[in-house]
Amino acid sequence: DFASLIATDPSSVSTLSEKDFDPRHQYDEAIDAVKKVGNGKVRVFRVEHGQARAEYWVVSLDAESGRVVGLRARSVES
């Protein structure tokens, strides 16, 4: 469960597809980098922090070490 990994309320976490996260392919390089250090697959999570702020986590699993790897982007949305 992703929410327990980042110690947040599970109701604030939603899962997005790659297409929903990046419909204009602006973040292809970042997504590809996460895929490369992980197992080739990514999951995207959105964590809501109030009405106008959110974090996006693009993560994968490093099969060798069993670690979750990826990136976090903070967003102010209107």
MOSULKA-V872650 format. One record per run of one state. SS is the DSSP state (hx for helix, st for strand, lp for the rest). FROM is the first residue (numbers start at 0). LEN is the number of residues. If there is no record, write none. Layout:
# MOSULKA-V872650
SS,FROM,LEN + SS,FROM,LEN
This chain:
# MOSULKA-V872650
lp,0,1 + hx,1,4 + lp,5,4 + hx,9,3 + st,12,4 + lp,16,1 + hx,17,4 + lp,21,6 + hx,27,10 + lp,37,5 + st,42,7 + lp,49,3 + st,52,10 + lp,62,4 + st,66,10 + lp,76,2
